[in-house]
Amino acid sequence: VLPIQDQLAKLVFQINPTQAGPQIYRFYVVPQAGEILRQNNEALVHLDILQAKTQVLILAGAPSFEFAFAKRALAADSNLVVETRTLKDDTRFYEAGPAIETLIKDCDVVVLLDMPMLALDSRLSKQLNSFVDDGGGLLFKGGKQSLDNWNDGHPLAACLPVVITANLGGEQHMCVLQATAK
């Protein structure tokens, strides 16, 4: 828009969407007297309006650069609300706050960063399994702590779209994709 003395002017619009989902907004500027080119007086803007912010829970087996990176990267997204818990010992976390079970009930995605199976007791693992069955998202990043004591019979194993074999010696683990995976 060039309103006065051919100076570019910035226009700001505030939109309050009434429903979630994909929306297309049309912006149109009335042609000015003497305007030669009118094809650039209209713009279409596509927005995907979210119902609510996505709730993400990160459970980390220990403080690590991977945890710090994931936490920063996810927290930088204004569409996400990120809650974190970092394992201090077998059953305690560094962060205080609501119980893990409560956090899982309230979130949309759970991220497990090298969480040892021993820290995920049967009740918590079954809750994660139900969470995934009900459509919740689960991101599992394995590592030394989570894979060295891997147990195919553990309830968490049923949540994953892969079958992880026992330690093959050294640092190697075998993952096999299954057609029947969740």
N, C-alpha and C positions, 0 to 999 in steps of 0.2 A: 504494500500500500504506500503510495506516494502522495500524502495529503497536502503538504505545504512545501513549496519551493523544491519539489522533486526529491524530498528527503524520504528515505525508507523508514517506515514506522512499524513497530512491533505491536501486534494485537495479541491479547491474552484472553483466553476463554476459560470459564469454569463450567464444567459439566458435572451434573449430579445424576448418574445413571439410575434408572428405576428398576432395572432387572439385570441379572447376571447373564453371561454368555457373550458371544460375538456381537459386536455392534459396529455399525458404519455411520459416521457422522459426516454431513456435508457442510462445508463452509463456503459461503458465497459472498463476494463483494460486488456491490452495484457498480456498474461501469461509470466512470467519471466523464465529464464533458471533455471532448477532445481526445479521449483514450483511443489509441490505434489498435492495440492487441487486447482482445477480451477473453481469449482462451485460457489465460492464467488467473482468471478471477474466481475460480472454483477449485476446491481441494476436497478429496474424500480421504477420511482417516479411519482406519480399521483399528478397533480396540477389542481386546478380550477381557471383559469385566469379570473379575473373580467373585464368587459367592462370599468368600472370606479368605483371610490369609491362611496359607498352608502351615500347619503346625508340624515341626520336625523335632524329633528327639534323637540326639546323638549319644550313644553309650560307647565309651572308649575303655579298652582294657588297661590303658596306662596313658600318662601324658606322653605325647609324641609329636613330631613335626607333622605327621599325617593328620592327627587330631586337630592341631592348631590351624593347619591349612583348611581343613573341612569346615571348621567352626567359622573362620574368617570368611571363607567363600560363600557359605550359606547365609551367614548373618548379613552380608552385603546386599542380598536380594531383598528388596522392600516388600516382596510378596510372601516372604517366609517369616515365621516366628520360630526361633531356634532355642531349644532347651538342651543343656548338656549335663552329662554325668560322667565323671572319670573315676575308674576303679582305683581305690586306695589300697585295699587288700582283698581277700577272698569275698567279703560280703559288704564292705563299706565303700562309700564314695567320698571324694573330696568335697563336692558341693552339697550344701544343705538344701532342703526344700521338700516338696511332696514326694511320696513314695514312688518308685519306678512304676509300679502297677497303675497308679493314678495317672501318671504322665502318659503311659501307653494308651489308656482309655481316651485321653483328650487329644491325641495327636493323629496326624494323617500318614506320616512316614517315620519309620524307625531306622536309624543308621547304626549298625554294629561294626565298630572299628576294632578288630582284633580282640574281641571279648572272649575270655576263656570260658569254656563250657562249664567249668566248675562254678563260675560266678552266676551262671544262669540256672538257677534251681529248677526243679521240675514244674513247679507252679508258674513261675515266670515264663519258662519256655512254652508251656501249654497256652498261656495267655498270648504270647507272640504268635503261636500257631493259629489260634482263633482270630487274632487281629488280621493276619494275612488271609485267612479263609473268608473274612468279612470284607475284604477289599482293601485293607491297609497296605501301604507300601513298605517293603523291607529291602534295605541295601546291606549286604554282608560283605565286609572286607576282611578276608582271612589274613592271618599272620602267625608268627611263632606261637604266641600265647593261645590262640584259638584252634590252631590246627595240630599242635603237638599232642594234645590229648583228645583228638577228635573221636567221637563215638557215633557211629551210624544209627544207633538205637535211641539217641537223645532226641527229645521232641523238637529241638531246633532244626535238626537235620531234615525233618519232614517239611519245613517251611521253604527250603531252598530248591531251586530248579536244577540242581546238580547233585550228583552223588560224589562225595569226597571219600577217597580211600584213605586207609591208615598211612602213616608216615612211611615212605618208601626208602628211608635211609637218608640221613643228612637233612637237607632243607626241602626235599621234594614231596609234593602231595599230588595225587591224581584227581582231577575233576572230570566227571562224565556227564554230559547233558542228557536228560531223559525226556522222552516225548510226553510223558505223563506228568511233567513238572507243573507246579502251580504258576 
